[in-house]
Amino acid sequence: MEPVERDKQVEPLELFFDLVFVFALTQVTARLADDPSWGGLLRGLFVLAGIWWTWGAYAWLTNEVDSRQRGVRLAMLASMTAMLVAALAIPGAFEGDALLFGSAYLLVRVLHIALFAAGSDDVDVRQATRALAPTALLAPVLVVGAGALDGAAQLGVWALALGIDFIGGGLRGIEGWKLSPGHFAERHGLIIIIALGESIVAIGVGASELELTVRVVLAATLGMIVAAALWWTYFDDAGERIEHQLRSLRGRARNTMARDAYSFLHLPMVAGIVLLALGVKKTLGDVDDPLELVPAVALCCGTALYFLSQVAFRWRCSDRGYGQRLVAAGACTALTPLATEISALVALGALAVVCAALVAYETRAVLPGRVRGQSPDTSLADG
């Protein structure tokens, strides 16, 4: 007999938990803006990867446990508190606050494993938790240890910790989860909105610190156009097809697709949004001068990374096509050297034109075909 499909809804506690993640993203963007060098970029992205993996771990957790239970609520609120402390320490996560960040980060991860073990009565889930626990706990322990180091050694330990986390998630802990596809897809869609919201906050905060000249207002408007295009391209009609594809699978196949498409491939999407926020913030700082190389890479290649990650995400879910997004990613990347030679405002305007053109093409060339009754594969192949 076919098992009854669960249809779990996103719960208020999950949205409340995400507020701490919003602050963490803001802190990552601030850290990147304070040190717009290649080393600063690498350190900022390392922190982002660690924060993302933590959020993803809790997305799997709340997919399994009932957050209405008092014990689960209290543990989640404790995790939020620890996550807030870690977020506060992000600006100094490789410097004076490294030990504080690592300790708070470790506590968040310990509470996650404890919640998984205590919050579910399912034997398979408990076994999956035991399989995942060694790598899930070793990685943050290494981050704590990295606080005693500096320079290349510190970065090396961070890289090792992240590698253990991601490889451990890829090789262990897949069997046993009872994934609710609708809930999981909605959680990740909401986190994309949250990340885009943080980019808009970065634009607003950056503009509020400046005299609101015509050029500054124009730059803020162009940044909003790019953010809106990123939102538009994510929330098209592919979401329903992808969720349907996930529902059609069972057991390990479903969990593996969810892990690959959401836990892994949404990270570069979020990274692209954060990099875009950095680029726009630097553009607002001096609209008349060319961008330095790292902010130019963040602005243009961050947007390209977002589009490329979207294509990879959809291909992993057997949603083919989207050649136009590959073209747009190439065009965004090609703007990078230009952004170091022309005014930042003009470079941002060119990026906005590419993004708006992509949305216009997909709206006119792809969506009408589906309305006329073409199959998804046919209409996507045209792209």
N, C-alpha and C positions, 0 to 999 in steps of 0.2 A: 504493500500500500504506500502511495506517495506521501511523504511527510507534509504536514500543513506548514505553509510558508509564513514565517513571522512577518509582521508589518509594523515594526517599531517606529515610533515617532521621535524626533529630536526633542529632548526634555529641557526645561528651563535651566536646570543646573549645568547642563552642557554649555549653553549660551553664556551663563554666568562665568563658567570656567574660561571661556574664550576671551573674556575681557582682559585677563592677565596676559594672554598671548598677544593681544593688541598692544599692550604696553611694552612687551618684550620686543615686538617688531619695531616700535618707535625707538626703543633704545638701541637696537642694531643699526637703524638708519642714522641715528645721532652719532654712534661710534664711527661709522664709515665716513660721515661728514667731517668729523674732527681729525681724521687721519686718512686723507684721500691719496694714499700711496699704494703701491702693489702689496706691500706687507700688511698695511692696514686693511686692504680689500680682502686678503686671504684670512686674516684673523676674524674680520667681521663675518665672512661667509662660514667659517668654522663654527662660530657661535650660533649663527642662524641654523646650520645643519643640526646642531645639538638640540636647539630649542624646538625645531620642527619634529625631530624624531620623538621628543618627549610628548609633544602635542599628539602626534600620530599614535603613540602608545596608548594615550588616554582615549583617543577615538575608538580604538579597538576595544578598550575596556568598557566604555559606556555602551558599545554595541552589544555587549554580553550581559552586563549586570543591570539591576534595577536601581536607578539612582533615587528612587522614592524611599528606599530603606534608610532608616535613621543612621545606621552605622556607615553605610556607603556615603551618605551626605556629609557626615562629619569628616571622614577620611578625605573626601574630595575637597572640602573646604581647607583642610590642613595642607593638602597638596597645592592648592591655590596660594596659600600663604607662603609656602616654601618657594613656589614659582615666582611670586612677587619679589621675594628677597633676591633670588637669582637674577631677575630682570633688573632690579636696582643696581646689581653689581656688574651688569654687562659692560658699561663704559670702562671698567677697570678689570675685566675678566682675564686679561693677560698681564696685568700690572699689579697694583697694590691690593685689588679686591679679588685676586685670583683664587685664594683659599676660600673666601666667603662664597664666591660663585660656585666653586666646585662642591662645597659642602651642601649648599642649598639644592644644587642640581642632583646630588646623590640622594638627598632625602626625598625629592620628588619621585625619583625612579624607584626607591625602596618602597614608598607608599603605593606605587603603581602595582608592583608585584604582589604586595601584601593584599591589596584590594582585589586583585584577580583571584588570589588563592582563597580569600574569605568571602568574596561577594557572589560567588557562583557555586551552586550545588551540583553542577554538571561534572561528572567524572572525567569526560574528555577534555573539558576546559582546564580542569586542575592539572591533568597530565601535560597539556600544552604549556601551561604556565611553568611547570617544573622544567620543561625542555628549554624554554626561553630564558629562564632566570639567570643562568650562569653568565651569558654574554650581556644581558640587560643590566646586570649589577657590576660586572667587571669594567665596562666602559666608563661609567661615571666615577668609579674608584680611580681609574687612570687620570681622569680630568682633575680630581682632587690632588693627585700626585704631581700633575703638571704645574700646579700652583707653586711648587718649590723650585721650579726651573725657570729659565728665561731663554730668549733667542730661539735658535734653530732646534735645540733640544725640547723646548716647550711645545713648539709647533709639531715636532715629530711625535710626541706623546699624544697630543690632540688628534693628529691624523690616525694614529694607531687606535685610539679610543673610538673615533667615528667609524673606522673600518670594522672594528669588532661589532659595533652596534648594527651597522647596515648589513654586513655579511651574516651576522648571527640572525638578523631578522629575515634574511633571504634563505637561510639554510635550515632554520629551526623554528618551531612554534607555529607552523602553518596548519598542521593536523589538529583537529579538535574544535576549532572555533565554529560557532553557529552564526555565520554572518547574516545580517539583515541588509540586503542590497540597497533598498530605498533609504534607510537611515544612513548608511555609510556614504552613499553618493551625496545626500543632502548635507551631511556634516562637512564634506570637503568643498562643496559648492559654497557653503556659508563661510568657510575659512578663506576662500578666494575673495569673497566680498569684503571680509575683514582686512585682508592684506591690501586690497585696492583702497579701502577706506583709510588705511594708514598712509597710503601715498597721497591721498587728498588732504589728510591732516598735515602732512609734511609740506605740501604746497601752501596751505593756509597759514601755518606757523611761519614758514619762510617769508611769505608776503607780508604778514602782520608786523614783522620787524623792520620793514622798509617803508620808505615814502611811496605812496601809491601813485606812481607816475603812470602814464599811458603804457609805457613799455613793460613795467612790472605787471600791470593788470593783464596785458596781452599775453605775457609769459604764463601767468597763472591760468588764463583761459586755454592756452594751447596745452598745458599740462593736463587740464581737465579733459580736453578732447582725447588725448592719448589714453588716459585712464578709462574713459568711457568706451573707447574702442576695444581695450583689453577686456572690459566687462562684457561687451556685446559679443565678442567672438567666443567667449567661454559659454555664455548662457544662450546658445542657439538651440535648435531642435535636436542636436545630437545627444543631449543629455538623456532623453527618454530612450533612445535606441541603446545607449550604453548601459543604462540601468536594466533594460530588458535583456540584453546580452548577459549581464551578470546574474540575473534571476534564472536564466536558462541553464546555468551551470550548477553543480552540486559539489559539496565536499571540498577536497583539496583543490580542484580546478577553479572553483569559485574563489576560494581564499587566496590562491596564487594570483589570479587576475586582479583582485582587489588590492593585494599588496603591491604588485608591480605598477598598476595604473594609478593608484591613489597614494599609497605610502611613499613610493619611490618617485614617480614621475610628476607628482604635484610639488615636490621640493624645488626643482628648477623653475617651475612657474612662479612660486612665491619668491624665490631668489631674484627672478627677473623683475618682479614688481618692486622689490626693495631697491634693486639697483636703479630702476627708473626713478624712484623717489629721490635717491641720492643725486642723480643727474639733474632732475628738475630743481631740486633745492640749490644746487650749485649754479644753475642757470639764473635763478631768481637773485642770487647774491651779486651777480654782475652781468646784466643782460647784454651789455655792449661789447664785452671782451670775449675772445674765443675760450672754450673750455680747456682746462688742462687734460692731459691724456687719460688719466684714470676716470675722472668724471665723464669724459666723452665716451669712453668704453662703457661705463655704467649706463649712461643715457641710451645709447644706440644699441649696444650689444645686449643690454638687459632686456630691452623690448624684443629683440630678435630671439633671445633665449626663451622668452615667454611663448612666442609663436611656435618655435621648434618643439618645445615641451608639449604644447597642445597637440601638435601633429603626432608626436610619439605616444602620448596618452591615448589618443583615439585609435591609432593603428594597433596598439596593444589590445584594445577592446574590439578589434575587427571592424572598425569604422574607417573605411579606406577613403582616399582622396586627399583633399585639402592642399593640392599643389599650389594654390594661390597664397597660402600662408607661408610656404617655403620661399616663394618669390618675395613676399613682404619681409621675411626674416633676412633674406639676402640684401634687400634694399636698405633695411635698417642698419645692417652691419657695414654696408658700403658708405654710410653717412659718417662713420666714426672719424676717418682722417679729415673729412671736411669740417667736422665740428671743432677741430683744433686750429682751424685757419680762419673761419668766419665767426661772426658774433654768435654768442650762445642762443640769443633769441631767434636768429634765422635758422640755426641748426634745429632747435626745438620745433620751429614752424615746419621745417622739411619733414621731421619725424611725424608730426601731426598729419601732414598731407598723406604720407604713406599709410598711416593707420586708418585715416578716413577713407582713402581710396579702397583699402581692403574691405572695410565694412560696406561701402557702397557697392562694390563688385559682388560680394556675397549676398547682399540684400536683393539685388536686381537679377543676378545670373543664377544663383543657387536656389534661393527660397521659392521663387515663383515656379520653378520646375517641380518642386515637391507639392506645391499647392495644386498643380495641374494633375497630380496623381502619379508622378514618376516614383519608382522605387528608390529607397535611400542610396543603394549602391550605384544606380544609374546617375542620379543627380550629383553624387559626390565624384564620380568618375569624370564628370565634365569639368570639375574644378582642377 
